[in-house]
C-alpha cells in the first residue's frame, strides 16, 4: 500500500510524500468559492435604501464588527444632547476616524454584543458622519432584542 511503512511489526503511520519531479505543488483553489456575506456598511446602505429587510439587516448586524469610541473608563460613550441618549457606533474604522479623529480610542464588538450590552433606554447611531447614517432609538433597540430572543429561543 502506498504511503504506509511495509515492515511487519513497525508502527503504522503515514510516510511523508515526496513531490513529483518537475511539478510545483500549487494550493488548490475551490472551483466555486463561497460568496462572502455583505459588509455591515453594505447592509446599512441596502437597508436605508429599502433593498434589505429589517430581519436580514439584523442578521448581518449581529455577526458584524462594530467600532465604538471609548473614553478612559470601560463602557459606551453616550451622546445626551439628543431627544433620547444615543451611542455612536461605526461600521468601519475609517468611519470612526472621520467622526472622532485619527488618534481616538475605540473598542470593537459584534452587533450581537451591542444588543446584549446596550443599557436600557439608550439607542445607537451607526456612521454619524456617513452618507447613510442610521438611528436606532430605544424602542427600535427593544425590538431588536425581541427579534434576537425569538430567533434564539423560538
Helices and strands as residue ranges (DSSP letters): H 40-48, H 54-63, E 65-69, E 78-79, E 86-90, H 93-100, E 106-110, H 111-117, E 123-126, E 134-136, H 138-153
